[in-house]
């Protein structure tokens, strides 16, 4: 888990927010964002920007699953993003992003052939107290470039 947390910490804003790595498997990344007073909005729920940041961080962490140790050789850039708020977020949030084996292989193959690749993923955010109900969905399209 040390490498995964280092990857997350490579983005200073993730450290500022206090995003934590919960689990990383071959196909899934799970992150947590504890609710703190400075992350709330005017009605006391998790601020929309904090929710987006958590979803984008989980989506970005999928680059680790795709490239692993080769991640230092690529530059992942968010190209577009979309967010759908479904329910108020009263408490800590959990984000889960996943990619199937076929999708992982497609991105790797495109990058090997073209020295760049694109992929899009939807990340579901859940209340930590209710991991079955989706609170927010963040979809991010990434462009992966070869580091100069």
VOPA-292205 format. One record per residue (C-alpha): residue number from 1; residue in three letters; x, y, z. Coordinates in nm, 2 decimals, padded with zeros to 4 digits. Example, Ala and Ser with C-alpha at 12.3 -4.5 7.8 and 13.67 -1.06 7.14 Angstrom:
REM residues 2
@resi:1 | resn:ALA | u:01.23 | v:-00.45 | w:00.78
@resi:2 | resn:SER | u:01.37 | v:-00.11 | w:00.71
//
This chain:
REM residues 148
@resi:1 | resn:UNK | u:00.00 | v:00.00 | w:00.00
@resi:2 | resn:UNK | u:00.30 | v:00.23 | w:00.04
@resi:3 | resn:UNK | u:00.34 | v:00.27 | w:-00.34
@resi:4 | resn:UNK | u:-00.03 | v:00.34 | w:-00.38
@resi:5 | resn:UNK | u:-00.03 | v:00.61 | w:-00.11
@resi:6 | resn:UNK | u:00.29 | v:00.77 | w:-00.26
@resi:7 | resn:UNK | u:00.11 | v:00.78 | w:-00.59
@resi:8 | resn:UNK | u:-00.19 | v:00.96 | w:-00.43
@resi:9 | resn:UNK | u:00.04 | v:01.19 | w:-00.24
@resi:10 | resn:UNK | u:00.22 | v:01.29 | w:-00.56
@resi:11 | resn:UNK | u:-00.07 | v:01.53 | w:-00.62
@resi:12 | resn:UNK | u:-00.03 | v:01.79 | w:-00.34
@resi:13 | resn:UNK | u:-00.40 | v:01.87 | w:-00.34
@resi:14 | resn:UNK | u:-00.49 | v:01.52 | w:-00.25
@resi:15 | resn:UNK | u:-00.28 | v:01.55 | w:00.06
@resi:16 | resn:UNK | u:-00.45 | v:01.89 | w:00.14
@resi:17 | resn:UNK | u:-00.79 | v:01.73 | w:00.12
@resi:18 | resn:UNK | u:-00.68 | v:01.43 | w:00.33
@resi:19 | resn:UNK | u:-00.77 | v:01.16 | w:00.07
@resi:20 | resn:UNK | u:-00.67 | v:00.81 | w:00.19
@resi:21 | resn:UNK | u:-00.61 | v:00.49 | w:00.00
@resi:22 | resn:UNK | u:-00.83 | v:00.21 | w:00.13
@resi:23 | resn:UNK | u:-00.75 | v:-00.07 | w:-00.11
@resi:24 | resn:UNK | u:-00.60 | v:-00.13 | w:-00.45
@resi:25 | resn:UNK | u:-00.65 | v:-00.46 | w:-00.64
@resi:26 | resn:UNK | u:-00.56 | v:-00.56 | w:-01.00
@resi:27 | resn:UNK | u:-00.88 | v:-00.39 | w:-01.13
@resi:28 | resn:UNK | u:-01.01 | v:-00.15 | w:-00.86
@resi:29 | resn:UNK | u:-00.90 | v:00.15 | w:-00.65
@resi:30 | resn:UNK | u:-01.09 | v:00.24 | w:-00.34
@resi:31 | resn:UNK | u:-01.02 | v:00.58 | w:-00.17
@resi:32 | resn:UNK | u:-01.17 | v:00.76 | w:00.13
@resi:33 | resn:UNK | u:-01.23 | v:01.12 | w:00.21
@resi:34 | resn:UNK | u:-01.31 | v:01.19 | w:00.58
@resi:35 | resn:UNK | u:-01.56 | v:01.47 | w:00.63
@resi:36 | resn:UNK | u:-01.41 | v:01.77 | w:00.81
@resi:37 | resn:UNK | u:-01.57 | v:02.11 | w:00.88
@resi:38 | resn:UNK | u:-01.35 | v:02.28 | w:00.62
@resi:39 | resn:UNK | u:-01.48 | v:02.04 | w:00.35
@resi:40 | resn:UNK | u:-01.85 | v:02.12 | w:00.41
@resi:41 | resn:UNK | u:-02.08 | v:02.34 | w:00.22
@resi:42 | resn:UNK | u:-02.35 | v:02.59 | w:00.34
@resi:43 | resn:UNK | u:-02.59 | v:02.30 | w:00.44
@resi:44 | resn:UNK | u:-02.32 | v:02.09 | w:00.63
@resi:45 | resn:UNK | u:-02.27 | v:01.82 | w:00.37
@resi:46 | resn:UNK | u:-01.95 | v:01.74 | w:00.18
@resi:47 | resn:UNK | u:-01.88 | v:02.03 | w:-00.06
@resi:48 | resn:UNK | u:-01.93 | v:01.95 | w:-00.43
@resi:49 | resn:UNK | u:-01.57 | v:02.04 | w:-00.51
@resi:50 | resn:UNK | u:-01.44 | v:01.80 | w:-00.25
@resi:51 | resn:UNK | u:-01.66 | v:01.52 | w:-00.40
@resi:52 | resn:UNK | u:-01.53 | v:01.59 | w:-00.75
@resi:53 | resn:UNK | u:-01.17 | v:01.59 | w:-00.62
@resi:54 | resn:UNK | u:-01.22 | v:01.25 | w:-00.46
@resi:55 | resn:UNK | u:-01.37 | v:01.10 | w:-00.77
@resi:56 | resn:UNK | u:-01.10 | v:01.25 | w:-00.99
@resi:57 | resn:UNK | u:-00.83 | v:01.12 | w:-00.76
@resi:58 | resn:UNK | u:-00.98 | v:00.77 | w:-00.77
@resi:59 | resn:UNK | u:-01.01 | v:00.79 | w:-01.15
@resi:60 | resn:UNK | u:-00.65 | v:00.91 | w:-01.18
@resi:61 | resn:UNK | u:-00.53 | v:00.63 | w:-00.95
@resi:62 | resn:UNK | u:-00.65 | v:00.39 | w:-01.21
@resi:63 | resn:UNK | u:-00.34 | v:00.49 | w:-01.41
@resi:64 | resn:UNK | u:-00.14 | v:00.29 | w:-01.15
@resi:65 | resn:UNK | u:-00.34 | v:-00.02 | w:-01.25
@resi:66 | resn:UNK | u:-00.27 | v:00.04 | w:-01.62
@resi:67 | resn:UNK | u:00.10 | v:00.14 | w:-01.60
@resi:68 | resn:UNK | u:00.23 | v:00.02 | w:-01.27
@resi:69 | resn:UNK | u:00.60 | v:00.07 | w:-01.24
@resi:70 | resn:UNK | u:00.60 | v:00.24 | w:-01.58
@resi:71 | resn:UNK | u:00.39 | v:00.53 | w:-01.45
@resi:72 | resn:UNK | u:00.70 | v:00.75 | w:-01.42
@resi:73 | resn:UNK | u:00.73 | v:00.73 | w:-01.80
@resi:74 | resn:UNK | u:00.39 | v:00.87 | w:-01.87
@resi:75 | resn:UNK | u:00.20 | v:01.19 | w:-01.82
@resi:76 | resn:UNK | u:-00.17 | v:01.14 | w:-01.74
@resi:77 | resn:UNK | u:-00.39 | v:01.45 | w:-01.80
@resi:78 | resn:UNK | u:-00.76 | v:01.49 | w:-01.73
@resi:79 | resn:UNK | u:-00.92 | v:01.59 | w:-02.06
@resi:80 | resn:UNK | u:-01.29 | v:01.61 | w:-01.96
@resi:81 | resn:UNK | u:-01.50 | v:01.55 | w:-01.66
@resi:82 | resn:UNK | u:-01.86 | v:01.51 | w:-01.57
@resi:83 | resn:UNK | u:-02.02 | v:01.49 | w:-01.23
@resi:84 | resn:UNK | u:-02.37 | v:01.37 | w:-01.12
@resi:85 | resn:UNK | u:-02.48 | v:01.45 | w:-00.77
@resi:86 | resn:UNK | u:-02.75 | v:01.20 | w:-00.66
@resi:87 | resn:UNK | u:-02.78 | v:01.24 | w:-00.29
@resi:88 | resn:UNK | u:-02.65 | v:01.47 | w:-00.01
@resi:89 | resn:UNK | u:-02.33 | v:01.34 | w:00.14
@resi:90 | resn:UNK | u:-02.36 | v:01.33 | w:00.52
@resi:91 | resn:UNK | u:-02.02 | v:01.20 | w:00.63
@resi:92 | resn:UNK | u:-01.71 | v:01.03 | w:00.51
@resi:93 | resn:UNK | u:-01.71 | v:00.93 | w:00.14
@resi:94 | resn:UNK | u:-01.57 | v:00.62 | w:-00.03
@resi:95 | resn:UNK | u:-01.48 | v:00.63 | w:-00.40
@resi:96 | resn:UNK | u:-01.45 | v:00.32 | w:-00.61
@resi:97 | resn:UNK | u:-01.30 | v:00.32 | w:-00.96
@resi:98 | resn:UNK | u:-01.25 | v:00.00 | w:-01.16
@resi:99 | resn:UNK | u:-01.14 | v:-00.12 | w:-01.50
@resi:100 | resn:UNK | u:-01.18 | v:-00.46 | w:-01.64
@resi:101 | resn:UNK | u:-00.89 | v:-00.66 | w:-01.78
@resi:102 | resn:UNK | u:-00.99 | v:-00.60 | w:-02.14
@resi:103 | resn:UNK | u:-01.01 | v:-00.22 | w:-02.09
@resi:104 | resn:UNK | u:-00.67 | v:-00.22 | w:-01.91
@resi:105 | resn:UNK | u:-00.52 | v:-00.41 | w:-02.20
@resi:106 | resn:UNK | u:-00.67 | v:-00.18 | w:-02.46
@resi:107 | resn:UNK | u:-00.52 | v:00.13 | w:-02.30
@resi:108 | resn:UNK | u:-00.18 | v:-00.04 | w:-02.27
@resi:109 | resn:UNK | u:-00.19 | v:-00.16 | w:-02.63
@resi:110 | resn:UNK | u:-00.29 | v:00.19 | w:-02.76
@resi:111 | resn:UNK | u:-00.01 | v:00.35 | w:-02.56
@resi:112 | resn:UNK | u:00.25 | v:00.10 | w:-02.68
@resi:113 | resn:UNK | u:00.14 | v:00.16 | w:-03.04
@resi:114 | resn:UNK | u:00.08 | v:00.53 | w:-03.05
@resi:115 | resn:UNK | u:00.28 | v:00.66 | w:-02.75
@resi:116 | resn:UNK | u:-00.04 | v:00.81 | w:-02.62
@resi:117 | resn:UNK | u:-00.38 | v:00.67 | w:-02.52
@resi:118 | resn:UNK | u:-00.72 | v:00.78 | w:-02.40
@resi:119 | resn:UNK | u:-00.96 | v:00.62 | w:-02.15
@resi:120 | resn:UNK | u:-01.27 | v:00.72 | w:-01.96
@resi:121 | resn:UNK | u:-01.40 | v:00.58 | w:-01.64
@resi:122 | resn:UNK | u:-01.69 | v:00.64 | w:-01.41
@resi:123 | resn:UNK | u:-01.61 | v:00.65 | w:-01.03
@resi:124 | resn:UNK | u:-01.89 | v:00.59 | w:-00.78
@resi:125 | resn:UNK | u:-01.89 | v:00.77 | w:-00.45
@resi:126 | resn:UNK | u:-02.07 | v:00.62 | w:-00.15
@resi:127 | resn:UNK | u:-02.13 | v:00.73 | w:00.20
@resi:128 | resn:UNK | u:-01.90 | v:00.53 | w:00.43
@resi:129 | resn:UNK | u:-02.20 | v:00.45 | w:00.65
@resi:130 | resn:UNK | u:-02.40 | v:00.31 | w:00.35
@resi:131 | resn:UNK | u:-02.17 | v:00.15 | w:00.09
@resi:132 | resn:UNK | u:-02.46 | v:00.03 | w:-00.12
@resi:133 | resn:UNK | u:-02.61 | v:00.37 | w:-00.22
@resi:134 | resn:UNK | u:-02.43 | v:00.58 | w:-00.47
@resi:135 | resn:UNK | u:-02.41 | v:00.95 | w:-00.36
@resi:136 | resn:UNK | u:-02.22 | v:01.09 | w:-00.66
@resi:137 | resn:UNK | u:-02.07 | v:00.97 | w:-00.99
@resi:138 | resn:UNK | u:-01.76 | v:01.13 | w:-01.14
@resi:139 | resn:UNK | u:-01.67 | v:01.04 | w:-01.50
@resi:140 | resn:UNK | u:-01.32 | v:01.15 | w:-01.62
@resi:141 | resn:UNK | u:-01.16 | v:01.11 | w:-01.96
@resi:142 | resn:UNK | u:-00.78 | v:01.08 | w:-01.94
@resi:143 | resn:UNK | u:-00.52 | v:01.14 | w:-02.21
@resi:144 | resn:UNK | u:-00.20 | v:00.95 | w:-02.15
@resi:145 | resn:UNK | u:00.12 | v:01.09 | w:-02.31
@resi:146 | resn:UNK | u:00.47 | v:00.97 | w:-02.32
@resi:147 | resn:UNK | u:00.69 | v:01.17 | w:-02.08
@resi:148 | resn:UNK | u:00.95 | v:01.37 | w:-02.28
//
